[in-house]
């Protein structure tokens, strides 16, 4: 495994963790449209976690694209 692949795996785990940490009152009913909630703005740690998730997703995409490039010998 190359260091790039290891970093990509770590990013994947961190991205999954940050997505799972976001609680938005979701339940099984909400997944199928059974729950209607009003829009509210993100504040404090919720906003920070959202921004971290976006950053991790962007980094994961960049690392994935770089990993696709052929290695120069």
N, CA, C and O atoms as a Tripos MOL2 file, in Angstrom:
@<TRIPOS>MOLECULE
protein
  292   291    73     0     0
PROTEIN
NO_CHARGES

@<TRIPOS>ATOM
      1 N           0.8330   -1.1790    0.0000 N.3       1 UNK1
      2 CA          0.0000    0.0000    0.0000 C.3       1 UNK1
      3 C           0.8790    1.2450    0.0000 C.2       1 UNK1
      4 O           1.8560    1.3480    0.7410 O.2       1 UNK1
      5 N           0.5080    2.1550   -0.8300 N.am      2 UNK2
      6 CA          1.2470    3.4090   -0.8890 C.3       2 UNK2
      7 C           0.7340    4.3640    0.1870 C.2       2 UNK2
      8 O          -0.3760    4.1910    0.6890 O.2       2 UNK2
      9 N           1.5220    5.3570    0.5400 N.am      3 UNK3
     10 CA          1.0640    6.3490    1.5230 C.3       3 UNK3
     11 C          -0.2060    7.0790    1.0600 C.2       3 UNK3
     12 O          -1.0360    7.4760    1.8780 O.2       3 UNK3
     13 N          -0.3420    7.2480   -0.2420 N.am      4 UNK4
     14 CA         -1.5280    7.9080   -0.7740 C.3       4 UNK4
     15 C          -2.7830    7.0680   -0.5220 C.2       4 UNK4
     16 O          -3.8400    7.6090   -0.1970 O.2       4 UNK4
     17 N          -2.6640    5.7650   -0.6690 N.am      5 UNK5
     18 CA         -3.7880    4.8740   -0.4270 C.3       5 UNK5
     19 C          -4.1520    4.8380    1.0520 C.2       5 UNK5
     20 O          -5.3320    4.7950    1.4030 O.2       5 UNK5
     21 N          -3.1510    4.8550    1.9110 N.am      6 UNK6
     22 CA         -3.3890    4.8800    3.3490 C.3       6 UNK6
     23 C          -4.1010    6.1810    3.7370 C.2       6 UNK6
     24 O          -5.0580    6.1600    4.5110 O.2       6 UNK6
     25 N          -3.6390    7.3000    3.2040 N.am      7 UNK7
     26 CA         -4.2660    8.5860    3.4910 C.3       7 UNK7
     27 C          -5.7110    8.6080    2.9940 C.2       7 UNK7
     28 O          -6.5870    9.1750    3.6470 O.2       7 UNK7
     29 N          -5.9550    7.9970    1.8500 N.am      8 UNK8
     30 CA         -7.3070    7.9410    1.3020 C.3       8 UNK8
     31 C          -8.2160    7.0930    2.2000 C.2       8 UNK8
     32 O          -9.3800    7.4390    2.4010 O.2       8 UNK8
     33 N          -7.7010    6.0040    2.7320 N.am      9 UNK9
     34 CA         -8.4860    5.1620    3.6330 C.3       9 UNK9
     35 C          -8.8110    5.9010    4.9260 C.2       9 UNK9
     36 O          -9.9270    5.8030    5.4350 O.2       9 UNK9
     37 N          -7.8420    6.6410    5.4570 N.am     10 UNK10
     38 CA         -8.0660    7.4250    6.6770 C.3      10 UNK10
     39 C          -9.1090    8.5010    6.4190 C.2      10 UNK10
     40 O          -9.9850    8.7280    7.2540 O.2      10 UNK10
     41 N          -9.0230    9.1640    5.2720 N.am     11 UNK11
     42 CA        -10.0170   10.1710    4.9040 C.3      11 UNK11
     43 C         -11.4080    9.5590    4.7830 C.2      11 UNK11
     44 O         -12.3940   10.1730    5.1930 O.2      11 UNK11
     45 N         -11.4920    8.3660    4.2300 N.am     12 UNK12
     46 CA        -12.7860    7.7010    4.0710 C.3      12 UNK12
     47 C         -13.4240    7.4250    5.4320 C.2      12 UNK12
     48 O         -14.6170    7.6610    5.6210 O.2      12 UNK12
     49 N         -12.6350    6.9310    6.3710 N.am     13 UNK13
     50 CA        -13.1550    6.6470    7.7080 C.3      13 UNK13
     51 C         -13.5740    7.9410    8.4070 C.2      13 UNK13
     52 O         -14.6220    7.9870    9.0510 O.2      13 UNK13
     53 N         -12.7600    8.9860    8.2830 N.am     14 UNK14
     54 CA        -13.0920   10.2730    8.8970 C.3      14 UNK14
     55 C         -14.3560   10.8710    8.2780 C.2      14 UNK14
     56 O         -15.1720   11.4650    8.9820 O.2      14 UNK14
     57 N         -14.5150   10.7150    6.9730 N.am     15 UNK15
     58 CA        -15.6960   11.2350    6.2900 C.3      15 UNK15
     59 C         -16.9540   10.5040    6.7500 C.2      15 UNK15
     60 O         -17.9770   11.1380    7.0060 O.2      15 UNK15
     61 N         -16.8890    9.2020    6.8540 N.am     16 UNK16
     62 CA        -18.0390    8.4210    7.3280 C.3      16 UNK16
     63 C         -18.3830    8.8190    8.7650 C.2      16 UNK16
     64 O         -19.5550    8.9750    9.1070 O.2      16 UNK16
     65 N         -17.3630    8.9810    9.5990 N.am     17 UNK17
     66 CA        -17.5980    9.3700   10.9930 C.3      17 UNK17
     67 C         -18.2420   10.7490   11.0820 C.2      17 UNK17
     68 O         -19.1610   10.9510   11.8760 O.2      17 UNK17
     69 N         -17.7750   11.6900   10.2830 N.am     18 UNK18
     70 CA        -18.3380   13.0420   10.3510 C.3      18 UNK18
     71 C         -19.7780   13.0690    9.8350 C.2      18 UNK18
     72 O         -20.5950   13.8500   10.3200 O.2      18 UNK18
     73 N         -20.0860   12.2310    8.8670 N.am     19 UNK19
     74 CA        -21.4660   12.1600    8.3770 C.3      19 UNK19
     75 C         -22.3690   11.5460    9.4440 C.2      19 UNK19
     76 O         -23.4780   12.0280    9.6730 O.2      19 UNK19
     77 N         -21.8950   10.4860   10.0950 N.am     20 UNK20
     78 CA        -22.7110    9.8330   11.1060 C.3      20 UNK20
     79 C         -22.9010   10.6860   12.3570 C.2      20 UNK20
     80 O         -23.8870   10.5170   13.0740 O.2      20 UNK20
     81 N         -21.9750   11.5920   12.6260 N.am     21 UNK21
     82 CA        -22.0930   12.4620   13.7940 C.3      21 UNK21
     83 C         -23.1220   13.5700   13.6170 C.2      21 UNK21
     84 O         -23.5540   14.1810   14.5940 O.2      21 UNK21
     85 N         -23.5090   13.8270   12.3920 N.am     22 UNK22
     86 CA        -24.4650   14.8990   12.1470 C.3      22 UNK22
     87 C         -25.8610   14.4040   12.4770 C.2      22 UNK22
     88 O         -26.4170   13.5550   11.7800 O.2      22 UNK22
     89 N         -26.4110   14.9420   13.5370 N.am     23 UNK23
     90 CA        -27.7590   14.5710   13.9490 C.3      23 UNK23
     91 C         -28.7080   15.6620   13.5120 C.2      23 UNK23
     92 O         -28.5290   16.8300   13.8580 O.2      23 UNK23
     93 N         -29.6990   15.2870   12.7650 N.am     24 UNK24
     94 CA        -30.6720   16.2620   12.2950 C.3      24 UNK24
     95 C         -32.0760   15.7430   12.5560 C.2      24 UNK24
     96 O         -32.9810   15.9710   11.7530 O.2      24 UNK24
     97 N         -32.2650   15.0560   13.6590 N.am     25 UNK25
     98 CA        -33.5730   14.5370   13.9800 C.3      25 UNK25
     99 C         -34.0370   13.5100   12.9560 C.2      25 UNK25
    100 O         -35.2320   13.3860   12.6860 O.2      25 UNK25
    101 N         -33.0990   12.7850   12.3960 N.am     26 UNK26
    102 CA        -33.4740   11.8200   11.3780 C.3      26 UNK26
    103 C         -33.8520   10.5110   12.0240 C.2      26 UNK26
    104 O         -33.2290   10.0680   12.9890 O.2      26 UNK26
    105 N         -34.8510    9.9190   11.4930 N.am     27 UNK27
    106 CA        -35.2750    8.5980   11.9190 C.3      27 UNK27
    107 C         -35.5830    7.8000   10.6680 C.2      27 UNK27
    108 O         -35.3760    8.2770    9.5520 O.2      27 UNK27
    109 N         -36.0680    6.6100   10.8480 N.am     28 UNK28
    110 CA        -36.4050    5.7880    9.7000 C.3      28 UNK28
    111 C         -37.5540    6.4110    8.9130 C.2      28 UNK28
    112 O         -37.5870    6.3250    7.6860 O.2      28 UNK28
    113 N         -38.4860    7.0310    9.6090 N.am     29 UNK29
    114 CA        -39.5940    7.6950    8.9240 C.3      29 UNK29
    115 C         -39.1180    8.8860    8.1110 C.2      29 UNK29
    116 O         -39.6520    9.1570    7.0350 O.2      29 UNK29
    117 N         -38.1190    9.6010    8.6150 N.am     30 UNK30
    118 CA        -37.5830   10.7470    7.8960 C.3      30 UNK30
    119 C         -36.8550   10.3540    6.6270 C.2      30 UNK30
    120 O         -36.7830   11.1330    5.6760 O.2      30 UNK30
    121 N         -36.3200    9.1520    6.6120 N.am     31 UNK31
    122 CA        -35.5960    8.6800    5.4320 C.3      31 UNK31
    123 C         -36.5420    8.4730    4.2520 C.2      31 UNK31
    124 O         -36.1320    8.5550    3.0940 O.2      31 UNK31
    125 N         -37.8090    8.2040    4.5570 N.am     32 UNK32
    126 CA        -38.7810    7.9550    3.4930 C.3      32 UNK32
    127 C         -39.7680    9.0940    3.3400 C.2      32 UNK32
    128 O         -40.8190    8.9230    2.7220 O.2      32 UNK32
    129 N         -39.4480   10.2560    3.8930 N.am     33 UNK33
    130 CA        -40.2910   11.4280    3.7040 C.3      33 UNK33
    131 C         -41.4450   11.5210    4.6750 C.2      33 UNK33
    132 O         -42.3510   12.3280    4.4650 O.2      33 UNK33
    133 N         -41.4470   10.7360    5.7180 N.am     34 UNK34
    134 CA        -42.5500   10.7630    6.6610 C.3      34 UNK34
    135 C         -42.4480   11.8740    7.6860 C.2      34 UNK34
    136 O         -43.4190   12.1790    8.3780 O.2      34 UNK34
    137 N         -41.3000   12.4670    7.7840 N.am     35 UNK35
    138 CA        -41.0720   13.4870    8.7930 C.3      35 UNK35
    139 C         -40.8080   14.8230    8.1110 C.2      35 UNK35
    140 O         -39.9220   14.9220    7.2620 O.2      35 UNK35
    141 N         -41.5690   15.8470    8.4770 N.am     36 UNK36
    142 CA        -41.3840   17.1590    7.8780 C.3      36 UNK36
    143 C         -40.8760   18.0930    8.9600 C.2      36 UNK36
    144 O         -41.5190   18.2640    9.9960 O.2      36 UNK36
    145 N         -39.7250   18.6940    8.7190 N.am     37 UNK37
    146 CA        -39.1630   19.6320    9.6900 C.3      37 UNK37
    147 C         -38.9170   20.9670    8.9950 C.2      37 UNK37
    148 O         -38.6500   21.0210    7.7940 O.2      37 UNK37
    149 N         -39.0130   22.0270    9.7650 N.am     38 UNK38
    150 CA        -38.7690   23.3620    9.2310 C.3      38 UNK38
    151 C         -37.2670   23.5850    9.0940 C.2      38 UNK38
    152 O         -36.4720   22.9880    9.8200 O.2      38 UNK38
    153 N         -36.8910   24.4390    8.1680 N.am     39 UNK39
    154 CA        -35.4800   24.7490    7.9590 C.3      39 UNK39
    155 C         -34.9770   25.5840    9.1180 C.2      39 UNK39
    156 O         -35.6550   26.5020    9.5800 O.2      39 UNK39
    157 N         -33.7920   25.2600    9.5800 N.am     40 UNK40
    158 CA        -33.1440   26.0930   10.5940 C.3      40 UNK40
    159 C         -31.6670   26.1880   10.2670 C.2      40 UNK40
    160 O         -31.0980   25.2830    9.6570 O.2      40 UNK40
    161 N         -31.0580   27.2690   10.6690 N.am     41 UNK41
    162 CA        -29.6510   27.4740   10.3380 C.3      41 UNK41
    163 C         -28.7660   26.6770   11.2960 C.2      41 UNK41
    164 O         -29.1460   26.3830   12.4300 O.2      41 UNK41
    165 N         -27.5880   26.3420   10.8050 N.am     42 UNK42
    166 CA        -26.6160   25.6140   11.6230 C.3      42 UNK42
    167 C         -25.8730   26.5990   12.5060 C.2      42 UNK42
    168 O         -25.5520   27.7090   12.0820 O.2      42 UNK42
    169 N         -25.6010   26.1860   13.7370 N.am     43 UNK43
    170 CA        -24.8930   27.0610   14.6630 C.3      43 UNK43
    171 C         -23.8550   26.2740   15.4440 C.2      43 UNK43
    172 O         -24.0230   25.0810   15.6990 O.2      43 UNK43
    173 N         -22.7990   26.9420   15.8130 N.am     44 UNK44
    174 CA        -21.7920   26.3640   16.6940 C.3      44 UNK44
    175 C         -21.1230   25.1210   16.1340 C.2      44 UNK44
    176 O         -20.5950   25.1230   15.0220 O.2      44 UNK44
    177 N         -21.1570   24.0640   16.9290 N.am     45 UNK45
    178 CA        -20.4730   22.8300   16.5680 C.3      45 UNK45
    179 C         -21.1220   22.1850   15.3510 C.2      45 UNK45
    180 O         -20.4500   21.5030   14.5780 O.2      45 UNK45
    181 N         -22.4170   22.3970   15.1780 N.am     46 UNK46
    182 CA        -23.1170   21.8300   14.0240 C.3      46 UNK46
    183 C         -22.5630   22.4220   12.7160 C.2      46 UNK46
    184 O         -22.3770   21.7050   11.7320 O.2      46 UNK46
    185 N         -22.3080   23.7070   12.7210 N.am     47 UNK47
    186 CA        -21.7480   24.3750   11.5370 C.3      47 UNK47
    187 C         -20.3140   23.9040   11.2870 C.2      47 UNK47
    188 O         -19.9220   23.6480   10.1480 O.2      47 UNK47
    189 N         -19.5400   23.7950   12.3660 N.am     48 UNK48
    190 CA        -18.1530   23.3390   12.2410 C.3      48 UNK48
    191 C         -18.0980   21.9180   11.6940 C.2      48 UNK48
    192 O         -17.2740   21.6170   10.8310 O.2      48 UNK48
    193 N         -18.9610   21.0510   12.1850 N.am     49 UNK49
    194 CA        -19.0020   19.6710   11.7150 C.3      49 UNK49
    195 C         -19.4200   19.6010   10.2470 C.2      49 UNK49
    196 O         -18.8950   18.7850    9.4890 O.2      49 UNK49
    197 N         -20.3600   20.4520    9.8500 N.am     50 UNK50
    198 CA        -20.7820   20.5020    8.4510 C.3      50 UNK50
    199 C         -19.6290   20.9290    7.5510 C.2      50 UNK50
    200 O         -19.3880   20.3240    6.5070 O.2      50 UNK50
    201 N         -18.9240   21.9670    7.9600 N.am     51 UNK51
    202 CA        -17.7890   22.4460    7.1590 C.3      51 UNK51
    203 C         -16.6610   21.4100    7.1050 C.2      51 UNK51
    204 O         -16.0100   21.2470    6.0720 O.2      51 UNK51
    205 N         -16.4360   20.7160    8.2170 N.am     52 UNK52
    206 CA        -15.4360   19.6520    8.2480 C.3      52 UNK52
    207 C         -15.8210   18.5250    7.2880 C.2      52 UNK52
    208 O         -14.9640   17.9680    6.6030 O.2      52 UNK52
    209 N         -17.1040   18.1950    7.2420 N.am     53 UNK53
    210 CA        -17.5790   17.1500    6.3390 C.3      53 UNK53
    211 C         -17.3640   17.5430    4.8840 C.2      53 UNK53
    212 O         -16.9340   16.7230    4.0730 O.2      53 UNK53
    213 N         -17.6590   18.7830    4.5560 N.am     54 UNK54
    214 CA        -17.4460   19.2700    3.1850 C.3      54 UNK54
    215 C         -15.9560   19.2350    2.8420 C.2      54 UNK54
    216 O         -15.5830   18.8230    1.7430 O.2      54 UNK54
    217 N         -15.1100   19.6640    3.7690 N.am     55 UNK55
    218 CA        -13.6640   19.6460    3.5420 C.3      55 UNK55
    219 C         -13.1470   18.2230    3.3540 C.2      55 UNK55
    220 O         -12.3480   17.9660    2.4540 O.2      55 UNK55
    221 N         -13.6010   17.2980    4.2010 N.am     56 UNK56
    222 CA        -13.1660   15.9090    4.0710 C.3      56 UNK56
    223 C         -13.6240   15.2980    2.7490 C.2      56 UNK56
    224 O         -12.8870   14.5330    2.1280 O.2      56 UNK56
    225 N         -14.8310   15.6320    2.3230 N.am     57 UNK57
    226 CA        -15.3330   15.1130    1.0450 C.3      57 UNK57
    227 C         -14.5070   15.6460   -0.1150 C.2      57 UNK57
    228 O         -14.1760   14.9010   -1.0380 O.2      57 UNK57
    229 N         -14.1730   16.9340   -0.0730 N.am     58 UNK58
    230 CA        -13.3550   17.5240   -1.1400 C.3      58 UNK58
    231 C         -11.9640   16.8960   -1.1660 C.2      58 UNK58
    232 O         -11.4460   16.5780   -2.2360 O.2      58 UNK58
    233 N         -11.3590   16.7160    0.0040 N.am     59 UNK59
    234 CA        -10.0430   16.0880    0.0740 C.3      59 UNK59
    235 C         -10.0870   14.6470   -0.4310 C.2      59 UNK59
    236 O          -9.1680   14.1960   -1.1160 O.2      59 UNK59
    237 N         -11.1570   13.9280   -0.0920 N.am     60 UNK60
    238 CA        -11.2870   12.5500   -0.5490 C.3      60 UNK60
    239 C         -11.3680   12.4800   -2.0700 C.2      60 UNK60
    240 O         -10.7650   11.6010   -2.6850 O.2      60 UNK60
    241 N         -12.1100   13.4000   -2.6760 N.am     61 UNK61
    242 CA        -12.2110   13.4350   -4.1410 C.3      61 UNK61
    243 C         -10.8540   13.7480   -4.7620 C.2      61 UNK61
    244 O         -10.4550   13.1130   -5.7390 O.2      61 UNK61
    245 N         -10.1460   14.7200   -4.2010 N.am     62 UNK62
    246 CA         -8.8270   15.0830   -4.7330 C.3      62 UNK62
    247 C          -7.8610   13.9030   -4.6110 C.2      62 UNK62
    248 O          -7.1470   13.5880   -5.5620 O.2      62 UNK62
    249 N          -7.8360   13.2590   -3.4590 N.am     63 UNK63
    250 CA         -6.9420   12.1140   -3.2680 C.3      63 UNK63
    251 C          -7.3050   10.9680   -4.2100 C.2      63 UNK63
    252 O          -6.4260   10.2740   -4.7210 O.2      63 UNK63
    253 N          -8.5960   10.7760   -4.4330 N.am     64 UNK64
    254 CA         -9.0240    9.7130   -5.3470 C.3      64 UNK64
    255 C          -8.5780   10.0010   -6.7730 C.2      64 UNK64
    256 O          -8.1340    9.0970   -7.4800 O.2      64 UNK64
    257 N          -8.6920   11.2510   -7.1970 N.am     65 UNK65
    258 CA         -8.2680   11.6190   -8.5540 C.3      65 UNK65
    259 C          -6.7520   11.5140   -8.7000 C.2      65 UNK65
    260 O          -6.2580   11.0610   -9.7330 O.2      65 UNK65
    261 N          -6.0170   11.9280   -7.6760 N.am     66 UNK66
    262 CA         -4.5520   11.8300   -7.7300 C.3      66 UNK66
    263 C          -4.1420   10.3630   -7.7530 C.2      66 UNK66
    264 O          -3.1670   10.0020   -8.4130 O.2      66 UNK66
    265 N          -4.8730    9.5170   -7.0400 N.am     67 UNK67
    266 CA         -4.5630    8.0960   -6.9980 C.3      67 UNK67
    267 C          -4.7990    7.4260   -8.3600 C.2      67 UNK67
    268 O          -4.2270    6.3720   -8.6370 O.2      67 UNK67
    269 N          -5.6270    8.0260   -9.1960 N.am     68 UNK68
    270 CA         -5.8890    7.4670  -10.5210 C.3      68 UNK68
    271 C          -4.7720    7.7770  -11.5190 C.2      68 UNK68
    272 O          -4.6240    7.0850  -12.5260 O.2      68 UNK68
    273 N          -3.9880    8.8200  -11.2370 N.am     69 UNK69
    274 CA         -2.9190    9.1960  -12.1480 C.3      69 UNK69
    275 C          -1.8760    8.0910  -12.2180 C.2      69 UNK69
    276 O          -1.5570    7.4610  -11.2090 O.2      69 UNK69
    277 N          -1.3440    7.8580  -13.4250 N.am     70 UNK70
    278 CA         -0.3060    6.8100  -13.5350 C.3      70 UNK70
    279 C           0.9620    7.2540  -12.8110 C.2      70 UNK70
    280 O           1.3600    8.4170  -12.8730 O.2      70 UNK70
    281 N           1.5790    6.3080  -12.1320 N.am     71 UNK71
    282 CA          2.8240    6.5960  -11.4160 C.3      71 UNK71
    283 C           3.9690    6.7150  -12.4080 C.2      71 UNK71
    284 O           4.1480    5.8570  -13.2730 O.2      71 UNK71
    285 N           4.7390    7.7840  -12.2760 N.am     72 UNK72
    286 CA          5.8880    7.9490  -13.1810 C.3      72 UNK72
    287 C           7.0930    7.2070  -12.6220 C.2      72 UNK72
    288 O           7.4120    7.2990  -11.4360 O.2      72 UNK72
    289 N           7.7340    6.4900  -13.4820 N.am     73 UNK73
    290 CA          8.8410    5.6370  -13.0500 C.3      73 UNK73
    291 C          10.1490    6.3160  -13.1260 C.2      73 UNK73
    292 O          11.1730    5.7200  -12.7940 O.2      73 UNK73
@<TRIPOS>BOND
     1     1     2 1
     2     2     3 1
     3     3     4 2
     4     3     5 am
     5     5     6 1
     6     6     7 1
     7     7     8 2
     8     7     9 am
     9     9    10 1
    10    10    11 1
    11    11    12 2
    12    11    13 am
    13    13    14 1
    14    14    15 1
    15    15    16 2
    16    15    17 am
    17    17    18 1
    18    18    19 1
    19    19    20 2
    20    19    21 am
    21    21    22 1
    22    22    23 1
    23    23    24 2
    24    23    25 am
    25    25    26 1
    26    26    27 1
    27    27    28 2
    28    27    29 am
    29    29    30 1
    30    30    31 1
    31    31    32 2
    32    31    33 am
    33    33    34 1
    34    34    35 1
    35    35    36 2
    36    35    37 am
    37    37    38 1
    38    38    39 1
    39    39    40 2
    40    39    41 am
    41    41    42 1
    42    42    43 1
    43    43    44 2
    44    43    45 am
    45    45    46 1
    46    46    47 1
    47    47    48 2
    48    47    49 am
    49    49    50 1
    50    50    51 1
    51    51    52 2
    52    51    53 am
    53    53    54 1
    54    54    55 1
    55    55    56 2
    56    55    57 am
    57    57    58 1
    58    58    59 1
    59    59    60 2
    60    59    61 am
    61    61    62 1
    62    62    63 1
    63    63    64 2
    64    63    65 am
    65    65    66 1
    66    66    67 1
    67    67    68 2
    68    67    69 am
    69    69    70 1
    70    70    71 1
    71    71    72 2
    72    71    73 am
    73    73    74 1
    74    74    75 1
    75    75    76 2
    76    75    77 am
    77    77    78 1
    78    78    79 1
    79    79    80 2
    80    79    81 am
    81    81    82 1
    82    82    83 1
    83    83    84 2
    84    83    85 am
    85    85    86 1
    86    86    87 1
    87    87    88 2
    88    87    89 am
    89    89    90 1
    90    90    91 1
    91    91    92 2
    92    91    93 am
    93    93    94 1
    94    94    95 1
    95    95    96 2
    96    95    97 am
    97    97    98 1
    98    98    99 1
    99    99   100 2
   100    99   101 am
   101   101   102 1
   102   102   103 1
   103   103   104 2
   104   103   105 am
   105   105   106 1
   106   106   107 1
   107   107   108 2
   108   107   109 am
   109   109   110 1
   110   110   111 1
   111   111   112 2
   112   111   113 am
   113   113   114 1
   114   114   115 1
   115   115   116 2
   116   115   117 am
   117   117   118 1
   118   118   119 1
   119   119   120 2
   120   119   121 am
   121   121   122 1
   122   122   123 1
   123   123   124 2
   124   123   125 am
   125   125   126 1
   126   126   127 1
   127   127   128 2
   128   127   129 am
   129   129   130 1
   130   130   131 1
   131   131   132 2
   132   131   133 am
   133   133   134 1
   134   134   135 1
   135   135   136 2
   136   135   137 am
   137   137   138 1
   138   138   139 1
   139   139   140 2
   140   139   141 am
   141   141   142 1
   142   142   143 1
   143   143   144 2
   144   143   145 am
   145   145   146 1
   146   146   147 1
   147   147   148 2
   148   147   149 am
   149   149   150 1
   150   150   151 1
   151   151   152 2
   152   151   153 am
   153   153   154 1
   154   154   155 1
   155   155   156 2
   156   155   157 am
   157   157   158 1
   158   158   159 1
   159   159   160 2
   160   159   161 am
   161   161   162 1
   162   162   163 1
   163   163   164 2
   164   163   165 am
   165   165   166 1
   166   166   167 1
   167   167   168 2
   168   167   169 am
   169   169   170 1
   170   170   171 1
   171   171   172 2
   172   171   173 am
   173   173   174 1
   174   174   175 1
   175   175   176 2
   176   175   177 am
   177   177   178 1
   178   178   179 1
   179   179   180 2
   180   179   181 am
   181   181   182 1
   182   182   183 1
   183   183   184 2
   184   183   185 am
   185   185   186 1
   186   186   187 1
   187   187   188 2
   188   187   189 am
   189   189   190 1
   190   190   191 1
   191   191   192 2
   192   191   193 am
   193   193   194 1
   194   194   195 1
   195   195   196 2
   196   195   197 am
   197   197   198 1
   198   198   199 1
   199   199   200 2
   200   199   201 am
   201   201   202 1
   202   202   203 1
   203   203   204 2
   204   203   205 am
   205   205   206 1
   206   206   207 1
   207   207   208 2
   208   207   209 am
   209   209   210 1
   210   210   211 1
   211   211   212 2
   212   211   213 am
   213   213   214 1
   214   214   215 1
   215   215   216 2
   216   215   217 am
   217   217   218 1
   218   218   219 1
   219   219   220 2
   220   219   221 am
   221   221   222 1
   222   222   223 1
   223   223   224 2
   224   223   225 am
   225   225   226 1
   226   226   227 1
   227   227   228 2
   228   227   229 am
   229   229   230 1
   230   230   231 1
   231   231   232 2
   232   231   233 am
   233   233   234 1
   234   234   235 1
   235   235   236 2
   236   235   237 am
   237   237   238 1
   238   238   239 1
   239   239   240 2
   240   239   241 am
   241   241   242 1
   242   242   243 1
   243   243   244 2
   244   243   245 am
   245   245   246 1
   246   246   247 1
   247   247   248 2
   248   247   249 am
   249   249   250 1
   250   250   251 1
   251   251   252 2
   252   251   253 am
   253   253   254 1
   254   254   255 1
   255   255   256 2
   256   255   257 am
   257   257   258 1
   258   258   259 1
   259   259   260 2
   260   259   261 am
   261   261   262 1
   262   262   263 1
   263   263   264 2
   264   263   265 am
   265   265   266 1
   266   266   267 1
   267   267   268 2
   268   267   269 am
   269   269   270 1
   270   270   271 1
   271   271   272 2
   272   271   273 am
   273   273   274 1
   274   274   275 1
   275   275   276 2
   276   275   277 am
   277   277   278 1
   278   278   279 1
   279   279   280 2
   280   279   281 am
   281   281   282 1
   282   282   283 1
   283   283   284 2
   284   283   285 am
   285   285   286 1
   286   286   287 1
   287   287   288 2
   288   287   289 am
   289   289   290 1
   290   290   291 1
   291   291   292 2
@<TRIPOS>SUBSTRUCTURE
     1 UNK1         2 RESIDUE 1 A UNK
     2 UNK2         6 RESIDUE 1 A UNK
     3 UNK3        10 RESIDUE 1 A UNK
     4 UNK4        14 RESIDUE 1 A UNK
     5 UNK5        18 RESIDUE 1 A UNK
     6 UNK6        22 RESIDUE 1 A UNK
     7 UNK7        26 RESIDUE 1 A UNK
     8 UNK8        30 RESIDUE 1 A UNK
     9 UNK9        34 RESIDUE 1 A UNK
    10 UNK10       38 RESIDUE 1 A UNK
    11 UNK11       42 RESIDUE 1 A UNK
    12 UNK12       46 RESIDUE 1 A UNK
    13 UNK13       50 RESIDUE 1 A UNK
    14 UNK14       54 RESIDUE 1 A UNK
    15 UNK15       58 RESIDUE 1 A UNK
    16 UNK16       62 RESIDUE 1 A UNK
    17 UNK17       66 RESIDUE 1 A UNK
    18 UNK18       70 RESIDUE 1 A UNK
    19 UNK19       74 RESIDUE 1 A UNK
    20 UNK20       78 RESIDUE 1 A UNK
    21 UNK21       82 RESIDUE 1 A UNK
    22 UNK22       86 RESIDUE 1 A UNK
    23 UNK23       90 RESIDUE 1 A UNK
    24 UNK24       94 RESIDUE 1 A UNK
    25 UNK25       98 RESIDUE 1 A UNK
    26 UNK26      102 RESIDUE 1 A UNK
    27 UNK27      106 RESIDUE 1 A UNK
    28 UNK28      110 RESIDUE 1 A UNK
    29 UNK29      114 RESIDUE 1 A UNK
    30 UNK30      118 RESIDUE 1 A UNK
    31 UNK31      122 RESIDUE 1 A UNK
    32 UNK32      126 RESIDUE 1 A UNK
    33 UNK33      130 RESIDUE 1 A UNK
    34 UNK34      134 RESIDUE 1 A UNK
    35 UNK35      138 RESIDUE 1 A UNK
    36 UNK36      142 RESIDUE 1 A UNK
    37 UNK37      146 RESIDUE 1 A UNK
    38 UNK38      150 RESIDUE 1 A UNK
    39 UNK39      154 RESIDUE 1 A UNK
    40 UNK40      158 RESIDUE 1 A UNK
    41 UNK41      162 RESIDUE 1 A UNK
    42 UNK42      166 RESIDUE 1 A UNK
    43 UNK43      170 RESIDUE 1 A UNK
    44 UNK44      174 RESIDUE 1 A UNK
    45 UNK45      178 RESIDUE 1 A UNK
    46 UNK46      182 RESIDUE 1 A UNK
    47 UNK47      186 RESIDUE 1 A UNK
    48 UNK48      190 RESIDUE 1 A UNK
    49 UNK49      194 RESIDUE 1 A UNK
    50 UNK50      198 RESIDUE 1 A UNK
    51 UNK51      202 RESIDUE 1 A UNK
    52 UNK52      206 RESIDUE 1 A UNK
    53 UNK53      210 RESIDUE 1 A UNK
    54 UNK54      214 RESIDUE 1 A UNK
    55 UNK55      218 RESIDUE 1 A UNK
    56 UNK56      222 RESIDUE 1 A UNK
    57 UNK57      226 RESIDUE 1 A UNK
    58 UNK58      230 RESIDUE 1 A UNK
    59 UNK59      234 RESIDUE 1 A UNK
    60 UNK60      238 RESIDUE 1 A UNK
    61 UNK61      242 RESIDUE 1 A UNK
    62 UNK62      246 RESIDUE 1 A UNK
    63 UNK63      250 RESIDUE 1 A UNK
    64 UNK64      254 RESIDUE 1 A UNK
    65 UNK65      258 RESIDUE 1 A UNK
    66 UNK66      262 RESIDUE 1 A UNK
    67 UNK67      266 RESIDUE 1 A UNK
    68 UNK68      270 RESIDUE 1 A UNK
    69 UNK69      274 RESIDUE 1 A UNK
    70 UNK70      278 RESIDUE 1 A UNK
    71 UNK71      282 RESIDUE 1 A UNK
    72 UNK72      286 RESIDUE 1 A UNK
    73 UNK73      290 RESIDUE 1 A UNK
